[in-house]
Amino acid sequence: MAGRKRIGILTGGGDVPGLNAVIKSVVYRSTSISGFDVVGIRRGWEGLTHVKVTQGSDPSYILPLDRENTRSIDRTGGTFLHTSRTNPSKLSINKLPPHAQRRAGKLKELKPGIVDATPLVLDNLAKLKIDYLIAIGGDDTLSYASHLARTGTPIVAVPKTMDNDVQNTEYCIGFSTALTRALNAITRLRTTLGSHERIGVFRIFGRDAGFTALYTAYASSLRCAIPEAPFELDRLLDLVVRDKHDNPSRYSLVLLSEGASWIGRRVKRYGVPDAYGHRKTENIAQAFSAEMQKRHAEDCTISDLTYDLRSGEPDFLDKMVATTFATMAFECVIARASGRMMAIRNGCYADTDIPDPTLGPRKIDMATMYDRDRFRPNYAGKMGLPIFMMRA
C-alpha cells in the first residue's frame, strides 16, 4: 500500500534469551499504528549481503512479520530470525552466493579476496524498500550498525550480550538470565563437590570483560578471576586450597572468566578467526586445574558455564527489558531518530549513541568493583548507585 513505512529487524552474533521478545514487541507496537509493516531479515547481516531480491521475495532471508507468526515466540529462547557472525565491512568474496559474487568487482577490495560489501547492503535495503532498520546485537553486530549509521542509513539498535560489556549502557539483554542459570548450576554442583571433597573450577563467558564472572561471584560468594586483572597464580591456588580445608564440607570453588589469565601465562589461541577477528582461546579452567594438580595434588571438577547460559527462555528481567527496549526502538522510528541505541543509564531507560566501535568493550571499574587481593567482588560502598552498581 502506498505511503506505508517498512521496518526491517535482524539479530546478529550469539543468541541470548530475550531476542524473540524484542522481535514480537516491535511487531506488536508497529502493527498497532497504521502505516507500518515489519519484515524480518534472517541470519543477521548475512541477510543483507546474500539476499536475492526479485519480483517476489527470498524466503531464505526475508520473512514478513505479523501478529500471527510472532504471537508466541517470546515464550522461547534463541532467535526466531536465526543469526550469523557476518561482517559486511570485511567480507570474503568466496562466502558470497553466485548472484552477489557477480557484483563483487564493484566493491572496494581491502585485501585479496576481502571486500567491503556495504554498497551491496545499501542496495539491498533500497530494493527491499526498508525505511528503518532495527539491529539487535552485541559489540560486533553493533559495530556494523554504527558503520551503517554513518552512511546515513536510518537505523536504531538494541544491545544484547551475556557479557554485558556494550559501551553506553549498564545493561544488555541476556545478562540476567545468564547469571540466574550460572547461580543454579553452581548451587547444584556444590553437593557433588562436597561428596567427593573436590575443588570446583568454573569457566564462564567473558572474553574481554568480567561482568558475568564478577556478578555471579557477587551473588554466590565465590572467588573469581577476570580479564581486567591478570593474577598471581600461586596466590590464587593457595587461597582456593585454603578455602577447601577451611570448609567443613571439604570443597571449594573458583570462577574464571574465559578471558582471564595469570601473570606470565602465554594464552594460546586456535582456530580460524571469525568475521570480526576473534579466535578461540585455550580453556583457562583446564589450564588452572592442571596447575592445581601439579602444585597441590588436588583433584578438580571442571564445569563450563557457557552455552547452557544462553539457551532456553528468558527470565523476568530480560523479558521486561527486551519488551521495553523494543517499544523504545519503535518510538525512535516514529520520531525519525537514527544512530540511537536503547540503553539503561544511571539505572533509567534511555536512548544513546550507538557505541563507537573503536572504544572496544566496556570494562569493570576496578577501583570500586573488584578486590584484587582477595579475588572477590567489593560489596561495600554501593549506596546511591544504580541497580547494576556501575554507570555507563
Sequence and secondary structure as in RCSB ss.txt:
>XXXX:A:sequence
MAGRKRIGILTGGGDVPGLNAVIKSVVYRSTSISGFDVVGIRRGWEGLTHVKVTQGSDPSYILPLDRENTRSIDR
TGGTFLHTSRTNPSKLSINKLPPHAQRRAGKLKELKPGIVDATPLVLDNLAKLKIDYLIAIGGDDTLSYASHLAR
TGTPIVAVPKTMDNDVQNTEYCIGFSTALTRALNAITRLRTTLGSHERIGVFRIFGRDAGFTALYTAYASSLRCA
IPEAPFELDRLLDLVVRDKHDNPSRYSLVLLSEGASWIGRRVKRYGVPDAYGHRKTENIAQAFSAEMQKRHAEDC
TISDLTYDLRSGEPDFLDKMVATTFATMAFECVIARASGRMMAIRNGCYADTDIPDPTLGPRKIDMATMYDRDRF
RPNYAGKMGLPIFMMRA
>XXXX:A:secstr
 TT EEEEEEE SS  TTHHHHHHHHHHHHHTSTTEEEEEETTTTHHHHH    SS  TTTEEEE HHHHTTGGG
S S TT      GGGEEGGGS HHHHTTGGGSEEEETTEEE HHHHHHHHHHTT SEEEEEESHHHHHHHHHHHH
TT  EEEEEB TT   TT S  BTHHHHHHHHHHHHHHHHHHHHHHT EEEEEES SS  HHHHHHHHHHT EEE
 TTS B HHHHHHHHHHHHHHSTT  EEEEEETT  BTT    EES   TTS  EE  HHHHHHHHHHHHH   E
EEEEESGGGGSS   HHHHHHHHHHHHHHHHHHHTT  SEEEEEETTEEEEEE   GGG S    HHHHEETTTT
EE  S  TT  TTSS  
